[in-house]
Amino acid sequence: MSSKDIFTSLVRVKGDENHKVISVKSNNPIEKELWAEFSKVLSRIYVSTPINIGDIICKNIMNTGIDIICTKKVNDNF
C-alpha cells in the first residue's frame, strides 16, 4: 500500500533579485513514489512576479489531476 501526503517543494523565480525561489505545494495528497518525478518537472519551471498564494504554478502535473500551487505572496519590486 502506498502512502500519500501533500507534496511541497520550491520553484525558481525569474528576474527578482530579492526572491530566488518560492514555496509551492500540491493541492491534494499524492503518492510518495511520485515525489521524485514531480521534483524533476518542477526543477525546469521558472515563475515571474507578482505571484499570490493559491496561484497555480503547474496545472495537472504529469497528468495526475494534481495542481501545484504557490504558498507565498511575492510582489513586483517596482
N, C-alpha and C positions, 0 to 999 in steps of 0.2 A: 504494500500500500504506500503510495507516495504522499508526502506531506506537502501542505500548501501554506503559504504565508504571503503577506504584502511584500512585493519586491521594491527595494529602494536603491537608488544609485545617484550618480552625478552626471550632468551633461555639460559640455563646454559652452561658454558664452563667447560670441564673436564680437569684436570691436568695442569692448568695455574694459577700460583699464582697472576699474575698481572691483569687477567681478569676473573671475576666470572660469568658474563653474557654478552651476545652480543645482539644487537638490530636486529630485523627481521621485515619484513612486507609481506603482501600478494602481489602477482604480479598483481592482479586485484581487483576491489571493490567487497566486499561481503556483504550479508545481515547482518545487525547488530544483528539480532536474533541468528546468529551462533557464535558470538564472544565468548561467554562463553564456548561453546563446543570446539572451536579452542584453547582457553586458556588451557583447561584441557588436550588436546592432547599435546600441546607444553610443558606443565609442566613436562611431562615424558621424554622429549628429552634432551640429552646432546650432545654437539658438541666438536670436538677436533680442536686444532690449528695446522697448519696455516689455516686461512679461509679468503676468499676475498669477497668484495662487489659483490652481484649478485649470489653467490653460493646458490644452492638450499638446504635448511635445511630439508624441508618436501615436497615431491612431491605429488600432488593430495590429499591434506589433506581431510580426511573424504569423499573421492570420489566425491569432488565438482569440480574437474578440476582446482582448485586453488593451486599454489605452494607458499610455504613460503620461502622467500629469505633473505639472510643476507644483512644488510645495513652498515656494518662496516668491515674494514680490520684488522685482528689480525695476527701478525707473530708469529712464534715459538720464544721461549726465548733463543734458542741455537745459 
